[in-house]
Amino acid sequence: MTQIRTSTRPGSTPLGVAAGFLGAFVVASLAVQLIREAQPAAGTASAGPAPVLAHQAALWETLGKP
């Protein structure tokens, strides 16, 4: 009788392969989001600072001082 030897790696199970593909998909989608968000931010830097809107209490603060 002849013995058949098979070797399996710990990560070569179907569940491990599926987890690997899922992890790669998550990392790739996060990288795409970072790239898309980084490009418009460089173009809006020359637009100047955003206006600051004062809170209603700050508008009336000067009237309360003697």
Backbone as numpy.savetxt, mean C-alpha at the origin, in Angstrom:
# Nx Ny Nz CAx CAy CAz Cx Cy Cz
11.42 -57.20 -5.22 10.58 -56.04 -5.22 11.47 -54.79 -5.22
11.17 -53.84 -6.08 11.95 -52.63 -6.22 11.24 -51.47 -5.52
12.00 -50.73 -4.73 11.41 -49.58 -4.05 11.53 -48.34 -4.93
10.48 -47.55 -4.96 10.47 -46.30 -5.71 10.67 -45.17 -4.70
11.69 -44.40 -4.95 11.99 -43.29 -4.03 11.51 -41.99 -4.66
10.72 -41.27 -3.91 10.28 -39.96 -4.35 10.70 -38.94 -3.31
11.05 -37.79 -3.77 11.44 -36.74 -2.84 10.52 -35.54 -3.07
10.05 -35.00 -1.99 9.20 -33.80 -2.07 9.83 -32.71 -1.24
9.72 -31.52 -1.75 10.19 -30.36 -0.99 9.06 -29.89 -0.09
9.37 -29.24 1.00 8.32 -28.80 1.91 7.35 -27.80 1.28
7.79 -26.98 0.35 6.92 -25.98 -0.24 6.26 -26.41 -1.53
6.40 -27.66 -1.92 5.86 -28.07 -3.21 4.48 -28.68 -3.11
3.83 -28.57 -1.99 2.46 -29.07 -1.89 1.53 -28.13 -2.65
0.38 -28.59 -3.06 -0.55 -27.70 -3.77 -0.94 -26.48 -2.92
-1.07 -26.67 -1.64 -1.39 -25.54 -0.77 -0.23 -24.53 -0.72
0.99 -25.02 -0.71 2.15 -24.13 -0.72 2.28 -23.37 -2.02
2.00 -24.04 -3.12 2.06 -23.38 -4.43 0.99 -22.31 -4.52
-0.22 -22.63 -4.05 -1.31 -21.65 -4.08 -0.99 -20.45 -3.18
-0.42 -20.70 -2.03 -0.04 -19.60 -1.13 1.05 -18.75 -1.75
1.96 -19.36 -2.47 3.01 -18.61 -3.15 2.46 -17.70 -4.23
1.54 -18.22 -5.03 0.92 -17.39 -6.07 0.10 -16.27 -5.45
-0.62 -16.56 -4.39 -1.41 -15.53 -3.72 -0.52 -14.45 -3.14
0.57 -14.84 -2.52 1.51 -13.86 -1.98 2.14 -13.00 -3.06
2.50 -13.62 -4.17 3.08 -12.85 -5.28 2.06 -11.88 -5.86
0.79 -12.29 -5.93 -0.25 -11.42 -6.44 -0.44 -10.20 -5.53
-0.44 -10.43 -4.22 -0.61 -9.32 -3.27 0.56 -8.35 -3.38
1.76 -8.85 -3.43 2.94 -7.99 -3.52 2.93 -7.21 -4.84
2.57 -7.86 -5.92 2.53 -7.18 -7.22 1.46 -6.10 -7.25
0.30 -6.38 -6.67 -0.76 -5.37 -6.69 -0.40 -4.18 -5.82
0.27 -4.41 -4.69 0.73 -3.29 -3.87 1.78 -2.47 -4.60
2.65 -3.12 -5.34 3.66 -2.39 -6.09 3.02 -1.53 -7.18
2.00 -2.05 -7.84 1.31 -1.26 -8.87 0.64 -0.06 -8.24
0.02 -0.22 -7.09 -0.62 0.91 -6.41 0.40 1.96 -6.02
1.55 1.54 -5.52 2.58 2.50 -5.13 3.09 3.27 -6.34
3.26 2.59 -7.46 3.75 3.27 -8.67 2.72 4.25 -9.19
1.44 3.85 -9.18 0.39 4.76 -9.66 0.24 5.98 -8.76
0.40 5.82 -7.46 0.27 6.94 -6.53 1.49 7.85 -6.58
2.65 7.34 -6.89 3.87 8.12 -6.88 3.95 9.06 -8.08
3.44 8.68 -9.22 3.56 9.50 -10.42 2.76 10.79 -10.33
1.49 10.81 -9.92 0.77 12.08 -9.84 1.30 12.99 -8.74
1.85 12.44 -7.68 2.34 13.25 -6.58 3.52 14.13 -7.02
4.33 13.66 -7.95 5.46 14.45 -8.43 4.97 15.64 -9.26
3.87 15.50 -9.97 3.36 16.58 -10.80 2.62 17.64 -10.01
2.08 17.33 -8.85 1.31 18.28 -8.07 2.17 19.06 -7.08
3.47 18.79 -7.03 4.33 19.47 -6.07 4.47 20.96 -6.42
4.37 21.34 -7.69 4.53 22.73 -8.09 3.23 23.52 -7.95
2.14 22.88 -7.55 0.86 23.57 -7.43 0.81 24.47 -6.20
1.72 24.33 -5.26 1.75 25.16 -4.07 1.02 24.48 -2.92
1.10 25.08 -1.77 0.48 24.45 -0.60 -1.05 24.56 -0.66
-1.69 23.64 0.00 -3.15 23.66 0.05 -3.61 24.74 1.02
-4.73 25.40 0.75 -5.20 26.45 1.65 -5.61 25.87 3.01
-5.38 26.65 4.05 -5.72 26.23 5.40 -7.03 26.91 5.79
-8.00 26.12 6.18 -9.29 26.67 6.61 -9.30 26.72 8.13
-9.55 27.90 8.67 -9.56 28.06 10.12 -10.83 27.48 10.71
-10.69 26.99 11.92 -11.85 26.46 12.63 -12.71 27.63 13.09
-13.99 27.39 13.26 -14.93 28.45 13.61 -14.55 29.11 14.94
-14.04 28.34 15.88 -13.65 28.91 17.17 -12.46 29.84 17.02
-11.56 29.55 16.09 -10.41 30.42 15.89 -10.81 31.74 15.26
-11.88 31.77 14.49 -12.33 33.01 13.88 -12.89 33.98 14.92
-13.50 33.45 15.97 -14.12 34.30 17.01 -13.17 34.57 18.17
-11.99 33.98 18.15 -11.05 34.13 19.28 -10.62 35.58 19.47
-10.38 36.30 18.42 -9.91 37.69 18.55 -10.99 38.60 19.10
-12.25 38.28 18.89 -13.32 39.12 19.42 -13.46 38.93 20.93
-13.03 37.84 21.47 -13.14 37.58 22.90 -12.04 38.20 23.72
-10.99 38.69 23.10 -9.87 39.30 23.82 -10.22 40.77 24.14
-9.85 41.24 25.34 -10.15 42.64 25.70 -9.26 43.63 25.00
